[in-house]
Amino acid sequence: MSTIAIVGAGPGLGLSIAKAFGSHGFSVALVSRTQTRLDALAAELTDAGIEAAGFAADVMDPASVAAAFDRIKERFGEVDVLEYSPAPHNPVPGLSNPTPLEADRASIQPQIDYYLYGGIATTEQVLSSMIARGSGTVLYTTGGSSTDPMAGPAEFTATAIGSGALRTYALKLHQATAGTGVYVAHVPIFAWIGTGGPGTQPDVIAQHYWSLYTTRDGAEHPYAAP
């Protein structure tokens, strides 16, 4: 059985991606900061007939990420798909969103740690084994400001910088893994998930990820609600 690890899992898009892949026979490893919330999500997936478990980790703490993936491998074996979507569902200590006039190194660095360094720390847990096997998929999710900094308000400056750095890493990793059997792609989402029409609903957006997994074509696949 194949396994997907969803880092930044929550009750919205993360849960919907879990259901999309789980309905196709994947086991699901859910990763975020709070074990009790992960356990609730895993229970919901289990009730739907999907094998799932939660593994608490903080993407700003590489040691906790490594420990979580050790537990994932003990439970499910190697990870076949990594989906990294570090969108905070609750305030994250140390993160702020200053305007460009207020931003300084101290306020920008935590967003770099959260998006870019967290993404690298997570990717390190799966990439070498994927390359060795000649198969695997890594999908990175950000908001639209990662590709278009003008897409959000000025207060999203630090987020745009951090997620833009993750985008650059994802695209260069796509380039570097060409021919290895590993597929890497970036998904910038131009929608407020769950707040508008049918196209903003997480179950609909999750099908975009399943399509990427099956087609394995292209480095960047923006999602905009129809």
N, C-alpha and C positions, 0 to 999 in steps of 0.2 A: 504494500500500500504506500502511496506517495504521501508526503507531508508538506504542508504549507505553514510557515511561521509568519505571523502577522504582528509586527512590532509597532506599538502605538494603538493596540486594539481597544476599541470602545464599543458602545452600544449602537453606533451609527454605521458608518461605512465599513469599519473593521469587521463588525459582526456580519454585515451583508456579504463582504468578500469571503468570510469564513463559510457562510451558507452556500455561496455560489460554488466554491471549490469542494466543500464537503458533500454537496449533492452529486458531485462527480467522483466520489470515492476517496477523496483526500482526508487524511487525518489533519487536525488543526491544532497548532501550538499558538496560544495567545500570549502576548508579552506586553505588559505595561507596568506602571509603578505600584498598583494596588492589588494585592492578592485577592481580597474579598470580592472586588468587582470582577476580576478575572474568573473567579470560581462561579459567579452568577452567570456570566456569559457562557462559560463552558457547560454549565448545567442546562442552559437553554439549547445549546447545540446538541448535547447528549440526548435531550428529550426529543430532538428532531431526527435522531438516528445517526448523528455524526460523532465520530470519536474525537474528543477534544479535551484539552487541559490547559490551565493557565500557569504561567511562569513569571513571577514578578521580577522586574529589573528596571533600573533607571538608565536611560540612554546617555545621561551625563556622567555616569559612573561605569567606565569600561569593565571593571572587575565584576560588577553585578551582571552585566550583559554576558560576559564569558561564562559566569556560573550558571546563568539561566539556560544558555545554549548547551552546556554540559548536561543539564537535567533534561532538556528537550531530546538530546541524542540518546540518553539512557532510556527514555520513554518511547520514542518514536523512531529512532535511528536517524539517518542522515536527512537533512532538510533539502527538499527538491525545489521549493519555491520560497523565496523571501520577499515579503511585501513590507516596506518600511514607510510608515506614514506618521511622522511624529507631530501630529496636530494635537495640541493640548486640549483635553476635555475639561480640565480645571486649571486654575492658576498654577504655574510651575514656579517654585521658589527661585528667585534670581533673574527670571526673565522679565523684560520690560519692553515697551514699544515707544521709545521717544520719537519726536519729530526730528527731521534732519537738523533743525536749529538747536535741538537739545542733545543730539546723539554725541557720544564720545566713546573712546575705546572701552571703558568699563561697562557701558550699556550695550555695546554691540557684541562683545566677546561671548556672553552667555548664549546668544542666539547662534553664533558659529559653533559653539560646543554642542548645542542642542540638535541642530540640523546636520551640519557637516561632520563633526567629529563623532557624533552619535551614529550617523550613517556609516562612517568608516569602521567604527568599533563593531557594529553589527555585521557588516559585510565580511569583516575578517573572520567571523565565526563559521562562514559557509563557503566562501569563494574558492579557497584552495582545494577543498574536497570536490566541489562542483567541477572545477577544471580537471582534476585528476580523473573523475568519472566520465568527463566529456558530455555532461548534461547538467541542466539547472536553469532556473529563471530568477532574476532579481528585478523587482519593480519598486521604484521610488515614487512616493506621492508628495506633492507640495501644492500650495495655493497658486493661483494665477500670477501673483506678484513676483514669483521666482523667474518668470519669463518676461513679464511686462510690469516693471516696477510702478508704472502709472496706473495699474489696475486697481489698486487699493488706496485708501487715504494716506496722508503723509505720516500718520501715526504708525503705519506698518513698515517704517523704514528698516528697523532692525530685523524684522521677520523677512522682508524682501531680500536683505543682504544675506542672512543665514541660509534661507531656502534657495537663493540664487547660487550660492556656493555649492550646495548639495546637488543642484541641477547640473552644474559644470562637472562635478565629480561623476555623476551618473552618465553623462554623455561621453566623457572621456573613457569611462569604464566600458561602455558599449563598444567604443572604438577598439579598445585594447583586447577585448574578449572575442572579437570577430574571428571565426574559424575554430574556436575552442569547443563549441557545443553549448556554451553558456550564453543565454540571452539576457541582456540588460536593457531596461527602458525606463524613461521618466514620464510620469503622468501629472501634469499641472492641471488642477481643477479650477475652472472659471465658473463657480457656482457656490452659493451658500447652501450647503447640503441640508436637505430636508425642510427648507423654508419656503419653497415655491411650488411650481407645478410638478407634474409627474417626472419630468426630466431631472429634477433635483433630488429625487428620493434615492436613498442609499442602495436599495435593491436594484434599481435601474442602473446606477453608476457602476455597481459591482460587476455587471455583465460586461462592461468595458474591459475589466481586468481579465475575465475569463477569455475574452476575444484576443487580448494581447498574448496570453499564455498559449493559445492554440495556433495563432498565426505567426508569432515570433518574427515580426517584420518591423523595422524602423526603430530609431533611438528615442523618439519623443512622440507622445500621443496625447495632446491636450483634450480635456473633456469640457465641453460647454453645454449647458442645459439647452435642449431644443426649444 
